[in-house]
Amino acid sequence: MDRTPDESAPLSVLVVEDDDADALLVAEHFADAEALSGLTIALKRVRTVAEVTAHAVDAVDCVLLDLALPDAHGLDALQRVLAAGHGAAVVVLTGRHDEALGIRAVGAGAQDYLLKDAVDGASLTRALRYAVERVRGERVRRQLWDAEARAEENVRLERGLLPTPLLTNPDIHVAVRYEPGGARRLLGGDFYDTIEGADGTLHVVIGDVCGHGPDEAALGVNLRIAWRAMVLSGADDASLLPTLSRLLVHERDRTGVFATLALLTIDPDLRRARLRLAGHPPPLLLPPDGPARPLPVDRLGRPIGVVLDDRWEVLDVGLPPCWALLLYTDGLVEGRPYDGAPPDGASWDGVDGSVLDTEGLLRVLDDCAAQDREENDVAVPGPDDTAPTPWYVDPDRLLDCVLQRVGELTEERADDVAAVLLVSRR
């Protein structure tokens, strides 16, 4: 069913007419319409197209345009007004002998045409009302189309930022998640990837390009694909961060754009790992017999893209027989706790300060791991156990629990969250 224009809403009209008599007639028609319907009409008049370009045309609902003006005539007058109108509806006025010109004007972008000697207040007002509504409808359709196009673009970028892990080792289970932050729902530059090498070495990357939007997302895609290509080609681990930094500097659209990265390489026996950090928070280790803790790091290193020819330290890490590692972007720990009482069902245990921070996330991770063990009926090995019971943690359920708890404890996040949870069951 077609939408009927609101007959009671005020209507602002700019009349472009150089003939005083015709302008007076139009004003009388509008006065009749106001008297009959109670409609409020804000009427302004200019005499030339030049005055239209100087007028606040974007502040009016409709332009009523005579096609015979001192400085423009016919379709030339229409095109100049359309160019200056910023989307306002345009209805043209013609004489009876120029009706063919009015038809051509509609084909050229006018919403309607009216014959000067065949209108009255009601028909004039109705024509302008429907012209305004058609323009608004077209604007809404364009906005919907733009939104759909952006959504499709985001889907393509997401596929580049958030790939399926290349993993065959049955002793390693991976869960990955991405959540956009804030009400804007713009895709950011957070990305991750996981690759198992031919010798069984496990390579993991997680990164965060500063900023939000398609440019940052595209840069994140470039960095992730470059990392994957270098790892699959057998590049030395020490060359990864310097190469990615040079790539970022070359590909970024403005100076000052940087990215944080965490690169983790785990030996095939799953007992040792090497970690390189470029301004990124260290992964959190969840052992089977103790609380979660960050991997020990003396310094994070600078993000890539900050200093040319920078260098990053490598940290050798020993891993317990079975473990879980959580790699994440800082959106997961930068949410602000709710003021006052927490929401129903949420817990404040151990969470204080202006942001959740790493300490709060560690407590959330411990709580969720304990819940997972309880639901799977798995006993935690004691300190005297020589053969610890295998630690069967469901990585997808554990990661869902962490994100849900963080969401319950914090207000809407301003930043995106990417997370990779690795669980070793060897």
Sine and cosine of phi, psi and omega as CSV:
sin_phi,cos_phi,sin_psi,cos_psi,sin_omega,cos_omega
0.00,0.00,0.74,-0.68,-0.02,-1.00
-0.92,0.38,0.57,-0.82,0.01,-1.00
-0.98,0.22,0.75,-0.66,0.02,-1.00
-1.00,0.00,0.79,-0.61,0.01,-1.00
-0.86,0.50,0.53,-0.85,0.03,-1.00
-0.97,0.24,0.95,-0.32,-0.07,-1.00
-0.95,0.32,-0.25,0.97,-0.06,-1.00
-0.99,-0.10,-0.24,0.97,-0.05,-1.00
-0.95,0.31,0.61,-0.79,0.03,-1.00
-0.86,0.50,0.48,-0.88,-0.01,-1.00
-0.79,-0.62,0.86,-0.52,0.04,-1.00
-0.98,-0.19,0.79,-0.61,-0.12,-0.99
-0.77,-0.64,0.72,-0.69,0.13,-0.99
-0.96,-0.29,0.90,-0.44,0.01,-1.00
-1.00,-0.08,0.83,-0.56,0.05,-1.00
-0.95,-0.31,0.99,-0.13,-0.14,-0.99
-0.48,-0.88,0.82,-0.58,-0.01,-1.00
-1.00,-0.01,-0.30,0.96,-0.04,-1.00
-1.00,0.05,0.87,-0.50,-0.04,-1.00
-0.89,0.46,-0.62,0.78,-0.03,-1.00
-0.91,0.42,-0.70,0.71,0.02,-1.00
-0.91,0.40,-0.62,0.79,0.03,-1.00
-0.90,0.43,-0.63,0.78,0.03,-1.00
-0.91,0.42,-0.63,0.78,0.01,-1.00
-0.89,0.45,-0.68,0.74,0.03,-1.00
-0.89,0.46,-0.67,0.74,0.02,-1.00
-0.89,0.46,-0.63,0.78,0.03,-1.00
-0.92,0.39,-0.63,0.77,0.06,-1.00
-0.85,0.52,-0.69,0.72,0.00,-1.00
-0.92,0.38,-0.59,0.80,0.04,-1.00
-0.89,0.45,-0.64,0.77,0.07,-1.00
-0.88,0.48,-0.68,0.74,-0.01,-1.00
-0.90,0.44,-0.64,0.77,0.03,-1.00
-0.90,0.44,-0.65,0.76,-0.02,-1.00
-0.92,0.38,-0.60,0.80,-0.06,-1.00
-0.99,0.17,-0.62,0.78,-0.14,-0.99
-0.94,-0.33,-0.22,0.97,-0.09,-1.00
0.98,0.21,0.14,0.99,0.00,-1.00
-0.93,0.37,0.68,-0.74,0.07,-1.00
-1.00,-0.08,0.84,-0.55,-0.01,-1.00
-0.86,-0.52,0.84,-0.55,0.09,-1.00
-0.99,-0.10,0.96,-0.29,-0.16,-0.99
-0.96,-0.29,0.78,-0.63,0.11,-0.99
-0.80,-0.60,0.48,-0.88,-0.02,-1.00
-0.72,-0.69,0.67,-0.75,0.18,-0.98
-0.76,-0.65,0.27,-0.96,-0.12,-0.99
-0.96,-0.27,-0.31,0.95,-0.10,-1.00
-0.67,-0.74,0.29,-0.96,0.08,-1.00
-0.92,0.40,-0.56,0.83,0.03,-1.00
-0.85,0.52,-0.61,0.79,0.04,-1.00
-0.94,0.35,-0.47,0.88,0.03,-1.00
-0.90,0.44,-0.70,0.71,-0.03,-1.00
-0.90,0.43,-0.44,0.90,0.03,-1.00
-1.00,0.02,-0.17,0.98,-0.07,-1.00
-1.00,0.01,0.36,-0.93,0.05,-1.00
-0.98,0.19,0.95,0.32,-0.09,-1.00
-0.92,0.40,-0.51,0.86,0.00,-1.00
-0.93,0.36,-0.17,0.99,0.00,-1.00
-1.00,-0.06,-0.02,1.00,0.00,-1.00
-0.95,-0.33,0.40,-0.92,0.03,-1.00
-0.99,0.17,-0.58,0.81,-0.14,-0.99
-0.51,-0.86,0.54,-0.84,0.11,-0.99
-0.92,-0.39,0.82,-0.57,0.08,-1.00
-0.98,-0.20,0.94,-0.35,-0.26,-0.97
-0.90,-0.43,0.83,-0.55,0.19,-0.98
-0.98,0.18,0.71,-0.71,-0.05,-1.00
-1.00,0.01,0.10,1.00,0.06,-1.00
-0.81,-0.58,1.00,-0.05,-0.08,-1.00
-0.85,-0.52,0.32,-0.95,-0.05,-1.00
-0.88,0.48,-0.57,0.82,-0.07,-1.00
-0.95,-0.32,0.07,1.00,0.05,-1.00
-0.28,-0.96,0.49,-0.87,-0.05,-1.00
-0.61,-0.79,0.60,-0.80,0.10,-0.99
0.91,0.42,-0.64,-0.77,-0.09,-1.00
-0.93,0.36,-0.38,0.92,0.07,-1.00
-0.89,0.46,-0.68,0.73,0.04,-1.00
-0.88,0.48,-0.67,0.74,0.00,-1.00
-0.89,0.46,-0.74,0.67,-0.05,-1.00
-0.88,0.48,-0.64,0.77,0.01,-1.00
-0.92,0.38,-0.61,0.79,0.03,-1.00
-0.94,0.35,-0.65,0.76,0.04,-1.00
-0.88,0.48,-0.64,0.77,-0.01,-1.00
-0.92,0.40,-0.50,0.87,-0.03,-1.00
-1.00,-0.09,-0.12,0.99,-0.20,-0.98
-1.00,0.06,-0.21,0.98,0.04,-1.00
0.81,0.58,0.60,0.80,0.08,-1.00
1.00,-0.09,0.01,1.00,0.05,-1.00
-0.93,0.38,0.56,-0.83,0.06,-1.00
-0.92,0.39,0.61,-0.79,0.00,-1.00
-0.83,-0.56,0.82,-0.58,0.11,-0.99
-0.88,-0.48,0.76,-0.65,-0.08,-1.00
-0.99,-0.17,0.50,-0.87,0.08,-1.00
-0.95,-0.32,0.76,-0.66,0.04,-1.00
-0.70,-0.72,0.30,-0.95,0.17,-0.99
-0.99,0.14,0.23,-0.97,-0.04,-1.00
-0.87,0.50,-0.58,0.82,-0.03,-1.00
-0.97,0.25,-0.15,0.99,0.02,-1.00
-0.94,-0.34,0.42,0.91,-0.04,-1.00
-0.87,0.49,-0.59,0.81,0.02,-1.00
-0.88,0.47,-0.58,0.82,0.04,-1.00
-0.91,0.41,-0.61,0.79,0.04,-1.00
-0.89,0.46,-0.63,0.78,0.02,-1.00
-0.90,0.43,-0.67,0.74,0.02,-1.00
-0.91,0.41,-0.54,0.84,0.02,-1.00
-0.90,0.43,-0.62,0.78,0.05,-1.00
-0.90,0.44,-0.64,0.77,0.05,-1.00
-0.91,0.41,-0.41,0.91,-0.03,-1.00
-1.00,-0.04,-0.01,1.00,0.08,-1.00
0.76,-0.65,-0.18,0.98,0.08,-1.00
-0.95,0.32,0.47,-0.88,0.02,-1.00
-0.99,0.16,-0.47,0.88,-0.03,-1.00
-0.23,-0.97,0.20,-0.98,0.14,-0.99
-0.73,-0.68,0.49,-0.87,0.01,-1.00
-0.75,-0.66,0.60,-0.80,0.09,-1.00
-1.00,0.05,0.78,-0.62,-0.11,-0.99
-0.84,0.54,-0.63,0.78,-0.09,-1.00
-1.00,-0.08,0.26,0.97,-0.03,-1.00
-0.73,-0.68,0.43,0.90,0.00,-1.00
-0.83,-0.56,0.39,-0.92,0.17,-0.99
-0.73,-0.69,-0.07,-1.00,-0.09,-1.00
-0.87,0.50,-0.70,0.71,-0.05,-1.00
-0.92,0.40,-0.73,0.68,-0.03,-1.00
-0.93,0.37,-0.59,0.81,0.02,-1.00
-0.90,0.43,-0.74,0.67,-0.02,-1.00
-0.90,0.43,-0.66,0.75,0.00,-1.00
-0.89,0.45,-0.68,0.74,0.00,-1.00
-0.88,0.48,-0.68,0.74,-0.01,-1.00
-0.93,0.37,-0.63,0.78,0.02,-1.00
-0.86,0.51,-0.76,0.66,-0.04,-1.00
-0.93,0.36,-0.53,0.85,0.08,-1.00
-0.89,0.46,-0.70,0.71,0.02,-1.00
-0.88,0.47,-0.69,0.72,-0.02,-1.00
-0.92,0.40,-0.58,0.81,0.04,-1.00
-0.91,0.42,-0.66,0.75,0.04,-1.00
-0.89,0.45,-0.68,0.73,0.02,-1.00
-0.89,0.45,-0.65,0.76,0.03,-1.00
-0.89,0.45,-0.67,0.75,0.05,-1.00
-0.90,0.44,-0.62,0.79,0.00,-1.00
-0.90,0.43,-0.67,0.74,0.03,-1.00
-0.90,0.44,-0.66,0.75,0.02,-1.00
-0.89,0.45,-0.64,0.77,0.04,-1.00
-0.91,0.42,-0.65,0.76,0.01,-1.00
-0.90,0.44,-0.64,0.76,0.05,-1.00
-0.90,0.43,-0.66,0.75,0.02,-1.00
-0.90,0.44,-0.68,0.74,0.03,-1.00
-0.88,0.47,-0.66,0.75,0.00,-1.00
-0.90,0.44,-0.66,0.75,0.03,-1.00
-0.91,0.42,-0.65,0.76,0.02,-1.00
-0.90,0.44,-0.67,0.74,0.03,-1.00
-0.91,0.42,-0.62,0.78,0.02,-1.00
-0.89,0.45,-0.67,0.74,0.04,-1.00
-0.90,0.44,-0.63,0.77,0.05,-1.00
-0.90,0.44,-0.66,0.75,0.02,-1.00
-0.89,0.45,-0.62,0.78,0.02,-1.00
-0.89,0.46,-0.69,0.72,0.02,-1.00
-0.90,0.44,-0.67,0.74,0.01,-1.00
-0.93,0.38,-0.61,0.80,0.03,-1.00
-0.88,0.48,-0.64,0.77,0.03,-1.00
-0.88,0.48,-0.55,0.84,0.04,-1.00
-0.97,0.22,-0.54,0.84,-0.03,-1.00
-0.99,0.15,-0.54,0.84,-0.22,-0.98
-0.80,-0.60,0.97,0.26,-0.10,-0.99
-0.99,0.14,0.15,-0.99,0.13,-0.99
-0.98,0.18,0.76,-0.65,-0.01,-1.00
-0.86,0.50,0.63,-0.78,0.11,-0.99
-1.00,-0.05,1.00,-0.03,-0.19,-0.98
-0.57,-0.82,0.75,-0.67,0.03,-1.00
-0.83,-0.56,-0.25,0.97,-0.05,-1.00
-0.90,0.44,0.89,-0.47,-0.02,-1.00
-0.94,0.33,-0.24,0.97,0.00,-1.00
-1.00,0.08,-0.12,0.99,0.03,-1.00
-0.90,-0.44,0.78,-0.63,0.06,-1.00
-0.87,-0.48,0.68,-0.73,-0.10,-0.99
-0.83,-0.56,0.72,-0.69,0.16,-0.99
-0.84,-0.54,0.69,-0.73,-0.01,-1.00
-0.76,-0.65,0.54,-0.84,0.02,-1.00
-0.57,-0.82,0.50,-0.87,0.14,-0.99
-0.65,-0.76,0.74,-0.67,0.07,-1.00
-0.73,-0.69,0.81,-0.58,0.07,-1.00
-0.94,0.34,0.49,-0.87,-0.04,-1.00
-0.97,-0.24,0.50,-0.87,0.11,-0.99
0.96,0.27,0.06,-1.00,-0.03,-1.00
-0.98,0.19,-0.27,0.96,-0.09,-1.00
-0.92,0.38,-0.55,0.83,0.00,-1.00
0.84,0.54,0.51,0.86,0.12,-0.99
-1.00,0.09,0.61,-0.79,0.04,-1.00
-0.93,0.36,0.73,-0.69,0.02,-1.00
-0.98,-0.18,-0.24,-0.97,-0.05,-1.00
-0.98,-0.20,0.32,0.95,0.05,-1.00
-0.96,0.29,0.66,-0.75,0.00,-1.00
-0.48,-0.88,0.28,-0.96,0.06,-1.00
-0.44,-0.90,0.24,-0.97,0.07,-1.00
-0.27,-0.96,0.45,-0.89,0.02,-1.00
-0.63,-0.78,0.79,-0.61,-0.04,-1.00
-0.70,-0.72,0.70,-0.71,0.14,-0.99
-0.98,-0.19,0.84,-0.55,-0.01,-1.00
-0.96,0.29,0.14,-0.99,-0.02,-1.00
-0.90,0.45,-0.47,0.88,0.00,-1.00
-1.00,-0.01,0.09,1.00,0.00,-1.00
1.00,-0.05,-0.06,1.00,0.06,-1.00
-0.92,0.39,0.69,-0.73,-0.03,-1.00
-0.98,-0.21,0.81,-0.59,0.00,-1.00
-0.91,-0.41,0.75,-0.66,-0.02,-1.00
-0.73,-0.69,0.67,-0.74,0.10,-0.99
-0.73,-0.68,0.59,-0.81,0.20,-0.98
-0.63,-0.78,0.65,-0.76,-0.09,-1.00
-0.52,-0.86,0.22,-0.98,-0.05,-1.00
-0.53,-0.85,0.94,-0.34,0.09,-1.00
-0.99,0.15,0.75,-0.66,-0.03,-1.00
-0.90,0.44,0.66,-0.75,0.02,-1.00
0.98,-0.21,0.05,-1.00,-0.03,-1.00
-0.64,-0.77,0.55,-0.84,0.03,-1.00
0.79,-0.61,0.08,-1.00,-0.09,-1.00
-0.90,0.44,-0.55,0.84,0.01,-1.00
-0.91,0.42,-0.71,0.71,0.01,-1.00
-0.92,0.39,-0.64,0.77,0.02,-1.00
-0.90,0.45,-0.69,0.73,0.02,-1.00
-0.89,0.46,-0.62,0.78,0.03,-1.00
-0.91,0.41,-0.64,0.77,0.07,-1.00
-0.88,0.47,-0.64,0.77,0.05,-1.00
-0.88,0.48,-0.70,0.71,0.01,-1.00
-0.86,0.51,-0.70,0.71,-0.02,-1.00
-0.91,0.42,-0.68,0.73,-0.03,-1.00
-0.91,0.41,-0.70,0.71,-0.01,-1.00
-0.91,0.42,-0.63,0.77,0.04,-1.00
-0.89,0.45,-0.68,0.73,0.04,-1.00
-0.86,0.50,-0.74,0.68,-0.02,-1.00
-0.88,0.48,-0.69,0.72,-0.02,-1.00
-0.89,0.46,-0.68,0.73,0.00,-1.00
-0.92,0.40,-0.65,0.76,0.00,-1.00
-0.91,0.42,-0.71,0.71,-0.02,-1.00
-0.92,0.39,-0.45,0.90,0.02,-1.00
-1.00,0.10,-0.06,1.00,0.03,-1.00
1.00,0.10,0.39,0.92,0.01,-1.00
-0.88,0.47,0.52,-0.86,0.03,-1.00
-0.91,0.42,0.68,-0.74,-0.04,-1.00
-0.84,0.55,-0.59,0.81,-0.05,-1.00
-0.92,0.39,-0.31,0.95,-0.02,-1.00
-1.00,0.00,-0.16,0.99,-0.14,-0.99
-0.92,0.40,-0.82,0.57,-0.06,-1.00
-0.90,0.44,-0.71,0.70,0.05,-1.00
-0.85,0.52,-0.65,0.76,0.00,-1.00
-0.93,0.38,-0.68,0.73,0.02,-1.00
-0.90,0.43,-0.58,0.81,0.03,-1.00
-0.91,0.42,-0.69,0.73,0.04,-1.00
-0.90,0.44,-0.64,0.77,0.03,-1.00
-0.89,0.46,-0.70,0.72,0.00,-1.00
-0.87,0.49,-0.71,0.70,-0.01,-1.00
-0.87,0.49,-0.60,0.80,-0.01,-1.00
-0.96,0.29,-0.60,0.80,-0.14,-0.99
-1.00,-0.03,-0.35,0.94,-0.08,-1.00
-0.93,0.38,0.50,-0.86,-0.07,-1.00
-1.00,0.02,-0.11,0.99,0.03,-1.00
-0.39,-0.92,0.45,-0.89,0.04,-1.00
-0.94,0.34,0.42,-0.91,0.00,-1.00
1.00,-0.09,-0.23,0.97,0.05,-1.00
-0.98,0.21,0.76,-0.65,0.01,-1.00
-0.68,-0.73,0.07,-1.00,0.03,-1.00
-0.57,-0.82,0.60,-0.80,0.13,-0.99
-0.99,-0.13,0.54,-0.84,-0.06,-1.00
-0.59,-0.81,0.55,-0.84,0.21,-0.98
-0.81,-0.59,0.84,-0.54,0.03,-1.00
-0.92,-0.40,0.83,-0.56,-0.05,-1.00
-0.83,-0.56,0.76,-0.65,0.05,-1.00
-0.84,-0.55,0.84,-0.54,-0.08,-1.00
-0.91,-0.42,0.77,-0.64,-0.02,-1.00
-0.89,0.45,0.39,-0.92,-0.02,-1.00
-0.85,0.53,-0.49,0.87,0.01,-1.00
-0.98,0.17,-0.05,1.00,0.06,-1.00
0.89,0.45,0.40,0.92,-0.03,-1.00
-0.93,-0.37,-0.22,0.98,0.04,-1.00
-0.66,-0.75,0.50,-0.87,-0.01,-1.00
-0.62,-0.79,0.38,-0.92,0.10,-1.00
-0.83,-0.56,0.73,-0.68,-0.11,-0.99
-0.83,-0.55,0.72,-0.70,0.13,-0.99
-0.81,-0.58,0.78,-0.63,-0.05,-1.00
-0.87,-0.50,0.75,-0.67,0.10,-0.99
-0.88,-0.47,0.98,0.19,0.02,-1.00
0.95,0.32,0.22,0.98,-0.10,-1.00
-0.97,-0.26,0.54,-0.84,0.05,-1.00
-0.89,0.46,0.63,-0.78,-0.02,-1.00
-0.93,0.36,0.48,-0.88,0.07,-1.00
-0.88,0.48,0.41,-0.91,0.04,-1.00
-0.98,-0.21,0.77,-0.63,0.01,-1.00
-0.99,-0.15,0.78,-0.63,0.06,-1.00
-0.90,-0.44,0.99,-0.14,0.01,-1.00
-0.98,0.18,0.22,-0.97,-0.02,-1.00
-0.97,0.23,-0.26,0.96,-0.15,-0.99
-0.81,-0.59,0.48,0.88,0.00,-1.00
-0.14,-0.99,0.03,-1.00,-0.03,-1.00
-0.96,0.29,0.32,-0.95,0.06,-1.00
-0.92,0.38,0.51,-0.86,0.02,-1.00
-0.44,-0.90,0.47,-0.88,0.08,-1.00
-0.94,0.33,0.50,-0.87,0.16,-0.99
-0.88,0.47,0.68,-0.73,-0.11,-0.99
-0.93,0.37,0.86,-0.51,-0.03,-1.00
-0.71,-0.70,0.78,-0.63,0.04,-1.00
-0.97,0.24,-0.65,0.76,-0.01,-1.00
-0.51,-0.86,0.53,-0.85,-0.08,-1.00
-0.99,0.14,-0.32,0.95,-0.13,-0.99
0.98,0.22,0.27,-0.96,0.00,-1.00
-0.99,0.11,0.49,-0.87,0.13,-0.99
-0.87,0.49,0.38,-0.93,0.06,-1.00
-0.96,0.27,0.50,-0.86,-0.02,-1.00
1.00,0.01,0.04,1.00,-0.02,-1.00
-1.00,-0.07,-0.76,0.65,-0.03,-1.00
-0.81,-0.58,0.80,-0.60,0.05,-1.00
-0.91,0.41,0.58,-0.82,0.02,-1.00
0.83,0.55,0.59,0.81,0.05,-1.00
-0.95,0.31,0.26,-0.97,0.04,-1.00
-0.75,-0.66,0.51,-0.86,-0.04,-1.00
-0.78,-0.63,0.66,-0.76,-0.02,-1.00
-0.97,0.23,0.40,-0.92,0.09,-1.00
-0.93,-0.37,0.69,-0.73,0.00,-1.00
-0.92,-0.39,0.84,-0.55,0.10,-1.00
-1.00,0.03,0.76,-0.65,-0.10,-1.00
-0.79,-0.61,0.76,-0.65,0.16,-0.99
-1.00,0.04,0.63,-0.77,-0.04,-1.00
-0.89,-0.45,0.57,-0.82,0.04,-1.00
-0.94,0.35,0.13,-0.99,-0.04,-1.00
-0.84,0.54,-0.58,0.81,0.10,-0.99
-0.66,-0.75,0.57,-0.82,-0.18,-0.98
-0.34,-0.94,0.19,-0.98,0.19,-0.98
-0.73,-0.68,0.63,-0.78,0.04,-1.00
-0.80,-0.60,0.78,-0.62,0.03,-1.00
-0.94,-0.34,0.89,-0.46,0.14,-0.99
-0.97,-0.26,0.67,-0.74,-0.14,-0.99
-0.45,-0.89,0.34,-0.94,0.14,-0.99
-1.00,-0.08,0.31,-0.95,-0.21,-0.98
-0.94,0.34,-0.18,0.98,0.09,-1.00
-0.87,0.50,-0.38,0.92,-0.01,-1.00
-0.96,0.28,-0.38,0.93,-0.08,-1.00
-0.89,-0.45,0.01,1.00,-0.06,-1.00
-0.98,-0.21,0.07,1.00,0.08,-1.00
-0.94,0.35,0.60,-0.80,-0.02,-1.00
-1.00,0.01,0.75,-0.66,0.06,-1.00
-0.86,0.51,0.50,-0.86,0.04,-1.00
-0.88,0.47,0.60,-0.80,0.14,-0.99
-0.96,0.28,0.61,-0.79,0.05,-1.00
0.97,0.23,-0.53,-0.85,-0.07,-1.00
-0.95,0.30,0.59,-0.81,0.05,-1.00
-0.94,0.34,0.29,-0.96,0.03,-1.00
-0.88,0.47,0.28,-0.96,0.02,-1.00
-0.83,0.56,0.74,-0.67,0.06,-1.00
1.00,0.07,-0.17,0.98,0.00,-1.00
-1.00,0.00,0.39,-0.92,-0.01,-1.00
-0.84,-0.55,0.61,-0.79,0.04,-1.00
-1.00,-0.08,0.09,1.00,-0.18,-0.98
-0.77,0.64,0.91,-0.41,0.11,-0.99
0.96,0.28,0.08,1.00,-0.05,-1.00
-0.97,-0.26,0.88,-0.47,0.06,-1.00
-0.52,-0.86,0.01,-1.00,-0.02,-1.00
1.00,-0.06,-0.02,-1.00,-0.09,-1.00
-0.98,0.19,-0.41,0.91,0.06,-1.00
-0.70,-0.71,0.27,-0.96,-0.01,-1.00
-0.87,0.49,-0.73,0.69,0.07,-1.00
0.90,0.43,0.09,-1.00,-0.08,-1.00
-0.90,0.44,-0.62,0.78,-0.02,-1.00
-0.88,0.48,-0.68,0.74,0.04,-1.00
-0.90,0.43,-0.64,0.77,0.02,-1.00
-0.91,0.41,-0.62,0.79,0.04,-1.00
-0.86,0.50,-0.68,0.73,0.01,-1.00
-0.92,0.39,-0.63,0.77,0.06,-1.00
-0.88,0.47,-0.70,0.72,-0.01,-1.00
-0.89,0.46,-0.68,0.74,0.05,-1.00
-0.88,0.48,-0.70,0.71,0.00,-1.00
-0.87,0.48,-0.70,0.72,-0.03,-1.00
-0.93,0.36,-0.60,0.80,0.04,-1.00
-0.91,0.41,-0.66,0.75,0.04,-1.00
-0.89,0.46,-0.66,0.75,0.03,-1.00
-0.90,0.44,-0.64,0.77,-0.01,-1.00
-0.91,0.41,-0.67,0.74,0.03,-1.00
-0.89,0.46,-0.66,0.75,-0.02,-1.00
-0.90,0.43,-0.68,0.73,-0.03,-1.00
-0.94,0.35,-0.45,0.89,0.04,-1.00
-1.00,-0.07,0.01,1.00,0.03,-1.00
0.83,0.56,0.77,0.64,0.00,-1.00
-0.93,-0.37,0.80,-0.60,0.02,-1.00
-0.99,0.12,0.66,-0.75,0.08,-1.00
-0.98,0.18,0.79,-0.62,-0.03,-1.00
-0.90,0.43,0.61,-0.79,0.03,-1.00
-0.99,0.14,0.13,-0.99,-0.05,-1.00
-0.91,0.41,-0.39,0.92,-0.04,-1.00
-1.00,-0.06,-0.04,1.00,-0.02,-1.00
-0.94,0.34,0.82,-0.58,0.05,-1.00
-1.00,0.05,-0.40,0.92,0.03,-1.00
-0.79,-0.61,1.00,0.02,-0.08,-1.00
-0.86,0.50,0.60,-0.80,0.09,-1.00
-0.90,0.44,0.71,-0.70,0.02,-1.00
-0.81,0.59,0.63,-0.77,-0.11,-0.99
-0.99,-0.16,1.00,0.01,-0.08,-1.00
-1.00,0.04,0.99,-0.12,0.04,-1.00
-0.96,-0.29,0.70,-0.72,0.06,-1.00
-0.99,0.11,0.96,-0.29,-0.12,-0.99
-0.90,0.43,-0.63,0.78,-0.01,-1.00
-0.91,0.40,-0.69,0.72,0.00,-1.00
-0.93,0.38,-0.63,0.78,0.02,-1.00
-0.90,0.44,-0.70,0.72,-0.02,-1.00
-0.93,0.37,-0.63,0.77,0.07,-1.00
-0.87,0.49,-0.65,0.76,0.01,-1.00
-0.89,0.46,-0.69,0.73,0.00,-1.00
-0.88,0.47,-0.75,0.66,-0.03,-1.00
-0.91,0.43,-0.61,0.79,0.02,-1.00
-0.92,0.40,-0.69,0.73,0.00,-1.00
-0.91,0.42,-0.69,0.73,0.02,-1.00
-0.88,0.48,-0.65,0.76,0.04,-1.00
-0.90,0.43,-0.57,0.82,0.02,-1.00
-0.94,0.33,-0.54,0.84,-0.09,-1.00
-1.00,0.08,-0.35,0.94,-0.13,-0.99
-0.84,-0.54,0.41,-0.91,0.12,-0.99
-0.95,0.30,0.04,-1.00,-0.05,-1.00
-0.84,0.55,0.77,-0.63,-0.04,-1.00
-0.96,0.28,0.55,-0.83,0.08,-1.00
-1.00,0.03,-0.32,0.95,-0.09,-1.00
-0.88,-0.47,0.34,-0.94,0.03,-1.00
-0.96,0.27,0.29,-0.96,0.06,-1.00
-0.78,-0.62,0.81,-0.58,0.21,-0.98
-0.86,-0.51,0.65,-0.76,-0.06,-1.00
-0.57,-0.82,0.64,-0.77,0.08,-1.00
-0.78,-0.62,0.84,-0.53,0.04,-1.00
-0.92,-0.39,0.87,-0.49,0.05,-1.00
-0.97,-0.26,0.73,-0.69,0.04,-1.00
-0.79,-0.61,0.83,-0.56,0.07,-1.00
-0.99,-0.12,0.77,-0.64,0.01,-1.00
-0.89,-0.46,0.34,0.94,0.00,-1.00
-0.97,0.26,0.00,0.00,0.00,0.00
